[in-house]
Amino acid sequence: MPAPQFVMSAEGHRIATYSWGDDDAPTVLCVHGFASSCRDNWVNTGWVRDLTRGGFRVLGVDQRGHGASDKPHEPEAYGMDALTADLVAVLDTYLLDSVRYAGYSLGARVGWQLAVNAPEHVERAVLGGIPDGRPLARLQIEQARAYAERGTPVEDQVTRNYVTLAERVPGNDLRALVALAEGMRLGDADPDPARPPQQTVLFATGSEDAILERSRGLAAATPHGEFVELPGRHHFNAPGSRDFRRAALEFFGSAG
């Protein structure tokens, strides 16, 4: 991992960014999922290696609340508008007009909205594990908060899975992640199939992921949507799929 370069958000939060490859090469902006990080989602799984070998520059981001970025504890800090504005600030700072976009889970959800709200910035997008429904809706906020603040055991199995996921990544701040999950529910955080991205979009979801059919439905609702099913993968291990990387590289096309 290179040392993070920090970009300031509109509210003054530091957003950690990382760059690999030739500055003049076509850029792929990689945005990770909930409770993950740029390192966890894109470096450790081989994406940065394969994209740079393919001739692309990779610009990675730790979303607010994750990795080396600032981690506010207020739910109001995590609205969809703030998450997409962070990415626009990153692109502006790096003087990039438009990029190819790769996002997974939460990163895919933010990518959908960036492609809709700021289409001039997104040439085409790979959206992996994107849910058709309010993200993290099954997380029991009160149980997760009680665990983060007082160590109270989590009874709900889904919530326990998310807590385990969050604690797996070094440096995660569980209170910030609980705030993010709560903040995403404050506004209209669902992807709207009636207002999809107009760019060409590749959707990719694991065959064992509970959101498979809903992801397929979002692809069908997107005018230039394509869909690939990742054999034998569930939501939490799909980023490491060789099939996923291969499909994305083919979709992004030549870096020349």
N, C-alpha and C positions, 0 to 999 in steps of 0.2 A: 504494500500500500504506500503510495506517495503521501507526503504530509498534506493534511487538509488545507484548502484555500477557502477562506470564509467570505460569504456574501451576506450583506445585511438585508433583512426583510424590512418591509415598510414600518413595522412596529419596533424595529431595532433588535430582533433576534438574529443570532449568528447561524447561518446555514452552511454546513460543511460540504465542500465539493472536492472532487478528485478528477484528474485528467490523465489519460493514457493515449499514446500514439501521436502521430504527426498533427500539429495544429492546423495544417492546411487540408487535412483529409475530411471527407464527409463525417459529420458527427452523429453519434447515437447517444441520446440522453437516456440514462438508465435510472429508473426510480423504483425503489424496493417496496416491499409490503409491510404490513403492521408487525411491530415487534422485531423487525429485521434491521438490516443496515446495508449500505452499499457493499461492504466487505462480505457480509453473510450471503446476500442474494446474488451478487454478480461476480465477485472475485473468487470466492471459494468454490463456486459451481462451474467455473470455466468460461463464463460469458465474456469477461474482459479479454481473456487470452484468445478466444476464437474470433471475437470482433476485431481486435487489433491485427491478428493474422490475416483477416479478411480485408485489411486495408482501411478500416474505419478508425476514426478517433472516438474514444469513449469518454463521455463526461458523466461521472457518477455523482449522486446527491445522497446525503443523509437527510431525510425529511425531518422537519421540526419534531422534537420529541424522541429522536432516534440518533444512534451513533455519536459522532462528535458534535452534532448540532445542539443548539440550546433546547432545553426541555422544560417549558413552562408547565405549571401544574393547574392552570385555569382552563376549564373546558372551552371557554369562549375563544381561546387561542387557536382552536383546531377546526374552525369552519372550513368548508370546501373552498370558499373564496380565498382564504388565507393560504391554503396549501397550493392552490394553482398560482397565486400571486408570487409565492416563493420561487416557483420554477421560472416565471417570467423574469423575475429579478436576476436569477442565475443566468438566463440566456442574455439578458441585457448587459450584465457585467462582463460576460465572455464575448460580447459583440457578435452574437449569433442570431441571425434573422430567423432561421428555421432549422429544424433537426429531424432526423428519424427518432422515434420514441419507442423505448422498451420499458414496460411497466408490469409489475406483478402484484396481484391482490389489491391492497390499498393503492399501490403505485399505478396499477391499471385503472382503478376508479378515478384517481386524480388525472391520469392521462386522458381518459374519456372526456372529462370536463374541460381540460386544457384544449383538446382538439375542437370542442364545441365552442368554447368562449373566445379562444384566441387561435383560430384556425391558421392564421398566417405563420404561426410558429411551428406547426407540426406538418411535415411533408406526408408521412405515413406512420402508422403505429402498430406495434405488437402489444396486445393487451392480454396478459395471462391471468387466469384465475379470477376474472372479474365477475362479481355477483350481480344478479338482477334482483336487487332488494337492498334494504338498508344495511350497510356493512356493519359487522360486529353486533348485529341485532340480538343474537342469542347469548351474548355475554351478559351475565348478571352483574351489573355495575356495583351494587351495594356489597355483594360478596367479594368482588375483586378489590374494592376500596378497603374493606375491612381487613383483608389479608395484607394489602400493601401498607396500611397504616398501623395495624395492631397485630398482625400475624395470625389472625383468626382463620382456622382451616376453611378451605373452600369446599362446599358440599356439591355444588352443581358440576357435573362432569365436563360439560362444554367449557365452562369458565375455568375449570382446573386445567384443561388442555391449553387454553390461551395463556394462563399464568405460567405453565411449564414452558411454553414456547418463548414467552417473554424472558424468563430467567435463563434460558439456554444461551442467549447472546450476551457476551460480556459487556458491561457498561450500561445495560438497559436500566431505565428508571421506571419502576412499575407504576408509581404514582402519576408520572407523565403519560404513560400509556393508557391508564384508566381514564385520565382526563381527555385524552384523544378519543377514546371509544365513546365517552359521554358527549364530547363536543360534536362528533359526527352526527349525533341524533338531534342536534338543536335546530338544524335547518333542513332543507330539502336535499338530502345527501344521496338519494337514489339516482342511479343512471336512468334517464328518461328515454325509453325506446321510441317515443314519438318525436324526439329531438336528438337523433344520433349524429355522430361525426360524419362529415361528408367525404373525408379522405378515405383512401384504401386502408382497411384495418384488418389485421390478422388476429383472431381470437384463439386462444389455446388454453385448454383445461384438461386436467387429468381424468382418466376414465373412472377412477374411484372417488372423484370429488363429488360431494353432494350437490354442488351447484352446476353440474355438467349441463343439464338440459336448459337451465336458465341462461347459462353462458351461450349455449347454442342459439337460444332465442334472441339474445342481444345481437349476435352475429347476423341472424336472419333479418333483424330490424334495421341493420346498417346498410345503406345503399351499395356500398362497395366493401361489404364485409366478407371475410373468409374465415373458415373454422378448421382447426386441427385438434383432434382428440389425442391426448398423450397416454399411451398404453401403460396400465399398471401404476399410474401415479395418482396420489391424493393431493389435497390442497397444500400440504406442508412440504412435500418433497418434489413437487413438479418443477421448481426452478432448476434442479439438478439434472433434468431429463436431457439426454443427448438428442432425442427427437425434437425437443423444444428448441434447442440451440440451432440445430440443423434447419428447421423450418423457418426460424427467424432470419438466419443468414441468407437463405434463399429468397425470402420475402423482401429483405432490405435491398437485395440486388447487388450489382457491382459497385464498388467504392470508387471506381474510376470516373 
